[in-house]
């Protein structure tokens, strides 16, 4: 199945190689974002299982600068759904995990030892929290899919982060990086594997190679994604135009152009930026 999964991911741009038949590799190649869920409850101890997988991810210097809030109540899921879109599937799937860059834990440890960990006030430490959260969440995704569940990331948690913080009750020096919706996929509306850029677009050997033109950069990806959109009843648009449009104005960032201000409001400060 692995080579079939490779073909599904890349289409005509699939690299010509034979991959080992490994269930884990099949699962990763077959990943798809699910946005149509059943309201069915999750198996017992699903949250604890996903967090165990998440905590097994690498973490820089073992500082473990992330946390996660498991949101199950209908009221809070609906509140989050309205803040991030609205995106109705947050209110349908039984679980939303909000992954956080969390520097507050180390701050509290410093206070208990009457010490000031000044390294918390450098941008790299916040970046560390974001990276740790992302690594942890992806482990949770792999675990959830191994359990037969579907997932979708929600970057919209950063659209109105102050309001998300109110829903979650987070203290200062904690920031919502993204959400992860978890549930049983609706079999009546199955998600499809979305094609990705050819490997030649993202893989550079030894040094970065700047392509000569758009076709050399992305190959036939516009056509491949249009086919995916057409098959799934979506509005067709060239990917190359879509991504530029998505970042064309501050307003196109749907609130995320305020990130620095939102971080300051959450109690973060950066010595290496502000002096």
C-alpha positions in Angstrom: 0.0 0.0 0.0 2.9 2.4 0.6 3.6 3.0 -3.0 -0.1 3.6 -3.7 -0.1 6.1 -0.9 2.9 7.8 -2.4 1.1 8.1 -5.7 -2.0 9.5 -4.0 0.2 12.2 -2.3 2.2 13.3 -5.4 0.2 12.1 -8.4 2.2 12.3 -11.6 5.0 14.0 -9.7 5.5 10.9 -7.4 9.2 10.1 -7.0 10.3 6.9 -8.7 11.2 4.8 -5.7 10.0 1.7 -3.9 9.2 2.3 -0.3 9.3 -0.3 2.5 5.8 -1.6 3.5 5.6 -0.1 6.9 2.2 0.6 8.6 3.5 3.8 10.2 4.7 5.1 6.8 1.4 4.2 5.2 -0.4 6.2 7.9 1.8 9.3 7.5 1.5 9.3 3.7 -2.2 8.8 3.9 -2.8 11.7 6.3 -5.7 13.9 5.4 -7.4 16.8 7.3 -10.9 15.9 8.4 -13.6 18.6 8.7 -16.7 16.4 8.8 -17.1 14.5 12.1 -19.7 12.4 13.9 -20.8 13.5 17.3 -19.9 10.1 18.7 -18.0 10.0 22.0 -14.3 9.1 21.9 -13.0 5.8 23.4 -12.2 5.9 27.1 -8.8 7.5 27.9 -8.3 8.9 24.4 -7.1 12.2 25.8 -4.5 10.6 28.1 -3.3 8.4 25.2 -2.9 11.4 22.9 -1.0 13.4 25.6 1.3 10.4 26.3 2.1 10.3 22.6 2.6 14.1 22.5 4.9 14.0 25.5 7.0 11.4 23.8 8.0 14.0 21.1 11.4 15.7 21.3 11.6 18.8 23.4 14.5 21.3 23.3 16.9 20.9 26.3 14.1 18.9 28.0 12.5 22.3 29.0 9.1 21.1 27.9 7.8 24.6 27.1 4.4 23.6 26.0 1.0 22.6 27.5 -2.4 21.6 26.1 -5.9 22.3 27.1 -8.4 19.6 26.3 -11.8 21.2 25.6 -14.8 18.8 25.7 -17.7 21.0 26.9 -20.2 22.0 24.2 -20.2 25.6 25.4 -16.4 26.1 25.2 -16.2 24.2 21.8 -18.9 26.5 20.4 -17.1 29.5 21.8 -13.9 28.5 20.1 -15.7 27.6 16.9 -17.0 31.2 16.7 -13.6 32.8 17.5 -11.7 30.9 14.8 -13.9 31.2 11.8 -16.6 30.3 12.5 -15.6 26.7 12.0 -18.6 24.5 12.9 -16.7 21.3 13.1 -15.2 22.4 16.4 -18.7 22.2 17.9 -19.4 18.8 16.4 -16.3 16.8 17.1 -16.2 15.8 20.8 -12.7 17.1 21.5 -10.6 20.2 20.7 -7.0 20.2 21.9 -5.4 23.6 22.1 -1.7 23.5 22.1 0.1 26.2 24.0 3.5 27.8 24.1 3.9 27.8 27.9 6.6 29.7 29.6 4.6 30.2 32.7 5.6 26.9 34.3 9.3 27.8 34.2 8.5 31.3 35.5 6.7 29.7 38.5 9.6 27.4 39.1 11.9 30.4 39.2 9.7 32.2 41.6 9.6 29.1 43.9 13.5 29.2 43.9 13.7 33.0 44.3 15.4 33.2 40.9 14.7 35.1 37.7 15.1 33.0 34.6 15.9 36.0 32.3 16.2 33.7 29.3 12.4 33.6 29.2 12.5 37.1 27.8 14.3 36.2 24.6 12.5 35.5 21.4 14.2 32.2 20.9 12.6 30.8 24.1 9.1 31.6 22.8 10.1 30.1 19.4 11.2 27.0 21.4 7.7 26.8 22.9 6.1 27.0 19.5 8.3 24.3 18.1 7.8 22.0 21.1 4.1 22.4 20.8 4.1 21.6 17.1 6.3 18.5 17.6 4.0 17.3 20.4 0.8 17.9 18.4 2.1 16.0 15.4 2.8 13.0 17.6 -0.8 13.3 18.8 -2.1 13.4 15.2 -0.2 10.2 14.4 -1.5 8.5 17.5 -5.1 9.6 16.8 -5.0 8.3 13.3 -3.6 5.0 14.5 -6.7 4.8 16.7 -9.0 5.3 13.7 -9.8 8.9 14.5 -9.6 12.0 12.3 -8.0 15.3 13.1 -7.6 18.8 11.7 -5.3 21.6 12.8 -6.9 25.0 13.5 -4.5 27.9 13.1 -7.4 30.3 13.6 -6.6 30.1 17.4 -4.2 33.0 16.6 -6.9 35.1 15.0 -8.2 36.4 18.3 -5.7 35.0 20.8 -6.8 37.2 23.7 -10.4 36.0 23.4 -9.2 32.4 23.1 -7.2 32.9 26.3 -10.3 34.1 28.1 -12.1 30.9 27.1 -9.2 28.7 28.2 -8.3 30.7 31.3 -4.6 30.8 30.5 -2.2 32.8 32.7 0.3 35.3 31.4 3.3 33.9 29.4 1.0 31.3 27.8 0.0 31.6 24.1 -2.4 29.5 22.0 -0.4 28.3 19.0 -3.1 26.2 17.3 -5.9 23.9 18.0 -6.4 20.2 17.0 -9.9 18.9 16.4 -10.2 15.2 17.2 -13.2 12.9 16.4 -14.7 10.1 14.4 -14.7 11.0 10.7 -18.1 11.1 9.1 -18.1 8.1 6.6 -20.7 9.9 4.5 -18.3 12.7 3.8 -14.8 11.2 3.6 -11.7 13.4 3.4 -9.3 12.9 0.5 -5.6 13.0 0.4 -4.5 16.5 -0.7 -1.7 16.6 -3.2 1.6 18.2 -2.2 4.3 20.1 -4.0 6.7 17.9 -5.9 9.7 17.0 -3.8 11.9 19.0 -6.1 10.2 22.1 -4.7 11.2 21.5 -1.1 14.2 19.2 -1.2 17.6 20.8 -1.7 20.8 18.8 -1.5 23.8 20.3 0.1 22.8 23.9 -0.6 19.7 25.8 -1.5 19.0 25.9 -5.3 17.0 28.8 -6.5 14.8 27.7 -9.5 14.9 29.5 -12.8 11.1 30.0 -13.1 7.7 29.0 -11.6 7.4 25.8 -13.6 10.8 24.6 -12.4 9.8 25.7 -8.9 6.4 23.9 -8.6 6.1 21.7 -11.7 2.4 20.9 -12.5 1.2 21.5 -9.0 -1.4 24.1 -10.0 -3.0 21.5 -12.3 -2.9 18.8 -9.6 -4.5 20.9 -7.0 -7.2 22.1 -9.4 -8.1 18.5 -10.1 -8.3 17.9 -6.3 -10.6 21.0 -5.9 -12.8 19.9 -8.8 -13.1 16.4 -7.5 -14.1 17.7 -4.0 -16.5 20.3 -5.2 -14.3 23.2 -4.3 -13.7 26.5 -6.1 -10.8 26.0 -8.5 -7.9 28.4 -8.2 -4.2 28.1 -9.0 -2.2 27.4 -5.9 0.5 29.8 -6.9 -2.1 32.6 -7.0 -3.9 31.5 -3.9 -0.8 31.5 -1.6 0.3 35.0 -2.8 -3.3 36.3 -2.3 -3.4 34.7 1.2 -0.5 36.9 2.3 -1.2 40.0 0.1 -2.3 42.4 2.8 -2.2 42.6 6.6 -6.0 42.1 6.6 -5.6 38.8 4.7 -3.9 37.4 7.8 -7.4 37.5 9.6 -6.1 39.1 12.8 -2.7 37.4 12.9 -0.9 40.6 11.9 -1.4 41.6 15.5 0.8 38.8 16.8 3.4 40.9 18.5 0.7 43.0 20.2 -1.1 39.9 21.3 2.1 38.4 22.7 2.7 41.6 24.7 -0.9 41.4 26.0 -0.2 37.8 27.1 2.7 38.9 29.2 5.6 38.1 26.8 8.4 40.6 26.5 11.6 40.3 24.4 14.9 41.8 25.6 16.5 41.0 22.3 13.9 43.1 20.4 12.7 45.8 22.7 16.0 46.5 24.6 
